[in-house]
Amino acid sequence: AAPACWRFAEDISVAAEHAKAGSHLYSESYAMLLCRVVLGRQKATCKMSDASRGTSESGSNVNDSAGSSSEWSDDGGAGGALADSMEAFDSIVRPVAGGQAQFVVADSAQVYPEYALVYEPTAPHLLDTPVCAEPSQWTLQRPAARSSVYPLYWQSANRSDGPREFHNMFPLITSKQVLQGLAGKTWKDKWTRDRRGHDGQPIPKGDPFGDMPLGIRIVKAWRLESSALWSRYREHLAWLQMSRDSCTAITFKTTENLKWTIRRQLRSDVNEAYLWHGSSPRAVLGIATEGFNIDLSGTNRGSMFGKGAYFAECSSKADEYSGDDCEGYFKGCFAMLLCRVALGNPQTLLRA
């Protein structure tokens, strides 16, 4: 049997042929690696078959691996080229006219996976145009009808062929820039006792060491579309409208900085608003899956006003309660949620 081997290409379109769509956070997204590869002495072959493909250590299909029974050969034999020539050669190359050569190496030490790319396929005429394909409440030209079961800009909803129950997270492209602008407009350069530096330690009053952040840069953003969480939220909105004759009107920095078409979608009669909630990436993913668990209130930074989910109109205040993951994909990154919140009739506190 031929040894396990890994396949590479100089043309991105060839590599893309072996990519598969992800799931959950990476729904409709694909991935590839840009690697440093030491090819050494190469053996050329003119025949290749994709009849067999490799399997990862976890058992999942790996399309960029040729596998132990891959058919790369200059004489048609299964795995012959690789198995028979590794003592004299370091890699195999399949030259193709037009510059789409493919390569195979059998030793993982020949490869350094330097760059990881997560991407979405797009039409050529959109490559230089900052237009996102996903429907977005930030770009709707008309307000969503309040009679709609789900927001009109949701990809999972309002489709005759769509599932009745769904829970999806869609990566945002141009909408991310809108969120970045909103975070900047609601950022307040002010020291508080909750403000911490990049090392997680409280910043002394007066910021003697210049540790105060000046804002945030959004690295990734997703929109959560959950039929279960949305149904529960709509039911509570209806309950508030029925049980409260009137609510003391409140203005919000977040709402004030949104387009009229977005403000029109919010129920001002029950003080519905978009508000920030700071947390860690791991905790945010948990909230996006199950919703807020009030029993966990105070486990992050305390609960000054009692048990509950805490929100802020300023991104800077939410950032004070954000934290980074210690390990994993989001190590070193902080997280926050921009939530729809129905405040109803609030009790105003002037001091903690």
Solvent accessible surface area in square Angstrom, and as a share of the most:
residue,aa,sasa,rsa
1,A,144,1.11
2,A,11,0.09
3,P,55,0.35
4,A,53,0.41
5,C,3,0.02
6,W,86,0.30
7,R,14,0.05
8,F,43,0.18
9,A,32,0.25
10,E,103,0.46
11,D,35,0.18
12,I,116,0.59
13,S,57,0.37
14,V,11,0.06
15,A,33,0.26
16,A,39,0.31
17,E,131,0.59
18,H,27,0.12
19,A,20,0.16
20,K,134,0.57
21,A,56,0.43
22,G,36,0.35
23,S,85,0.55
24,H,86,0.39
25,L,12,0.06
26,Y,61,0.23
27,S,25,0.16
28,E,94,0.42
29,S,6,0.04
30,Y,61,0.23
31,A,58,0.45
32,M,32,0.14
33,L,96,0.48
34,L,112,0.55
35,C,29,0.18
36,R,163,0.60
37,V,44,0.25
38,V,103,0.59
39,L,39,0.19
40,G,47,0.45
41,R,155,0.56
42,Q,78,0.34
43,K,44,0.19
44,A,60,0.47
45,T,5,0.03
46,C,95,0.57
47,K,108,0.46
48,M,52,0.23
49,S,36,0.23
50,D,59,0.31
51,A,80,0.62
52,S,33,0.21
53,R,99,0.36
54,G,5,0.05
55,T,93,0.54
56,S,38,0.24
57,E,189,0.85
58,S,102,0.66
59,G,51,0.49
60,S,62,0.40
61,N,81,0.42
62,V,39,0.23
63,N,14,0.07
64,D,68,0.35
65,S,11,0.07
66,A,0,0.00
67,G,7,0.06
68,S,63,0.41
69,S,64,0.41
70,S,4,0.02
71,E,54,0.24
72,W,3,0.01
73,S,3,0.02
74,D,62,0.32
75,D,108,0.56
76,G,47,0.45
77,G,32,0.31
78,A,75,0.58
79,G,2,0.02
80,G,17,0.16
81,A,2,0.01
82,L,3,0.02
83,A,48,0.37
84,D,120,0.62
85,S,6,0.04
86,M,55,0.24
87,E,181,0.81
88,A,55,0.43
89,F,47,0.19
90,D,61,0.32
91,S,0,0.00
92,I,0,0.00
93,V,19,0.11
94,R,61,0.22
95,P,82,0.52
96,V,52,0.30
97,A,102,0.79
98,G,80,0.77
99,G,43,0.41
100,Q,70,0.31
101,A,11,0.09
102,Q,16,0.07
103,F,31,0.13
104,V,0,0.00
105,V,0,0.00
106,A,25,0.19
107,D,74,0.38
108,S,72,0.47
109,A,90,0.70
110,Q,31,0.14
111,V,31,0.18
112,Y,136,0.52
113,P,77,0.49
114,E,65,0.29
115,Y,122,0.46
116,A,87,0.67
117,L,68,0.34
118,V,64,0.37
119,Y,55,0.21
120,E,62,0.28
121,P,88,0.55
122,T,71,0.41
123,A,38,0.29
124,P,112,0.70
125,H,139,0.62
126,L,59,0.29
127,L,124,0.62
128,D,141,0.73
129,T,57,0.33
130,P,117,0.73
131,V,87,0.50
132,C,18,0.11
133,A,101,0.78
134,E,18,0.08
135,P,57,0.36
136,S,2,0.01
137,Q,12,0.05
138,W,9,0.03
139,T,73,0.43
140,L,44,0.22
141,Q,162,0.72
142,R,155,0.57
143,P,34,0.22
144,A,15,0.11
145,A,51,0.39
146,R,108,0.39
147,S,101,0.65
148,S,28,0.18
149,V,84,0.48
150,Y,35,0.13
151,P,10,0.06
152,L,56,0.28
153,Y,7,0.03
154,W,20,0.07
155,Q,41,0.18
156,S,8,0.05
157,A,6,0.05
158,N,82,0.42
159,R,137,0.50
160,S,127,0.82
161,D,111,0.58
162,G,21,0.20
163,P,84,0.53
164,R,222,0.81
165,E,146,0.66
166,F,18,0.08
167,H,62,0.28
168,N,48,0.25
169,M,10,0.05
170,F,14,0.06
171,P,29,0.18
172,L,18,0.09
173,I,82,0.42
174,T,32,0.19
175,S,2,0.01
176,K,47,0.20
177,Q,116,0.51
178,V,61,0.35
179,L,20,0.10
180,Q,52,0.23
181,G,32,0.31
182,L,6,0.03
183,A,1,0.01
184,G,49,0.47
185,K,134,0.57
186,T,1,0.01
187,W,35,0.12
188,K,107,0.46
189,D,102,0.53
190,K,118,0.50
191,W,75,0.26
192,T,31,0.18
193,R,166,0.61
194,D,38,0.20
195,R,8,0.03
196,R,86,0.31
197,G,12,0.12
198,H,164,0.73
199,D,92,0.48
200,G,35,0.33
201,Q,111,0.49
202,P,78,0.49
203,I,7,0.04
204,P,63,0.39
205,K,163,0.69
206,G,65,0.62
207,D,33,0.17
208,P,86,0.54
209,F,157,0.66
210,G,61,0.59
211,D,54,0.28
212,M,40,0.18
213,P,41,0.26
214,L,154,0.77
215,G,34,0.33
216,I,50,0.25
217,R,190,0.69
218,I,34,0.17
219,V,77,0.44
220,K,77,0.33
221,A,13,0.10
222,W,56,0.20
223,R,23,0.08
224,L,55,0.27
225,E,0,0.00
226,S,4,0.03
227,S,8,0.05
228,A,75,0.58
229,L,38,0.19
230,W,34,0.12
231,S,47,0.30
232,R,138,0.50
233,Y,41,0.16
234,R,89,0.33
235,E,121,0.54
236,H,90,0.40
237,L,18,0.09
238,A,47,0.37
239,W,130,0.46
240,L,9,0.04
241,Q,69,0.31
242,M,165,0.74
243,S,51,0.33
244,R,110,0.40
245,D,155,0.80
246,S,89,0.57
247,C,25,0.15
248,T,92,0.53
249,A,91,0.71
250,I,67,0.34
251,T,107,0.62
252,F,19,0.08
253,K,78,0.33
254,T,0,0.00
255,T,23,0.13
256,E,108,0.49
257,N,57,0.29
258,L,11,0.06
259,K,115,0.49
260,W,140,0.49
261,T,18,0.11
262,I,3,0.02
263,R,93,0.34
264,R,99,0.36
265,Q,16,0.07
266,L,7,0.03
267,R,63,0.23
268,S,90,0.58
269,D,79,0.41
270,V,3,0.02
271,N,4,0.02
272,E,6,0.03
273,A,0,0.00
274,Y,12,0.05
275,L,10,0.05
276,W,9,0.03
277,H,29,0.13
278,G,6,0.06
279,S,11,0.07
280,S,28,0.18
281,P,8,0.05
282,R,157,0.57
283,A,44,0.34
284,V,16,0.09
285,L,48,0.24
286,G,36,0.35
287,I,29,0.15
288,A,2,0.02
289,T,61,0.35
290,E,131,0.59
291,G,10,0.09
292,F,64,0.27
293,N,84,0.43
294,I,78,0.40
295,D,105,0.55
296,L,110,0.55
297,S,22,0.14
298,G,31,0.30
299,T,105,0.61
300,N,89,0.46
301,R,80,0.29
302,G,44,0.42
303,S,45,0.29
304,M,104,0.46
305,F,118,0.49
306,G,34,0.32
307,K,141,0.60
308,G,22,0.21
309,A,37,0.29
310,Y,79,0.30
311,F,58,0.24
312,A,14,0.11
313,E,57,0.26
314,C,16,0.10
315,S,0,0.00
316,S,6,0.04
317,K,66,0.28
318,A,4,0.03
319,D,25,0.13
320,E,6,0.03
321,Y,68,0.26
322,S,5,0.03
323,G,23,0.22
324,D,63,0.32
325,D,15,0.08
326,C,116,0.70
327,E,116,0.52
328,G,55,0.53
329,Y,141,0.54
330,F,35,0.14
331,K,136,0.58
332,G,47,0.45
333,C,46,0.28
334,F,106,0.44
335,A,20,0.15
336,M,42,0.19
337,L,33,0.16
338,L,43,0.21
339,C,22,0.13
340,R,47,0.17
341,V,20,0.11
342,A,19,0.14
343,L,67,0.33
344,G,1,0.01
345,N,79,0.40
346,P,42,0.26
347,Q,156,0.69
348,T,108,0.63
349,L,100,0.50
350,L,172,0.85
351,R,210,0.77
352,A,84,0.65
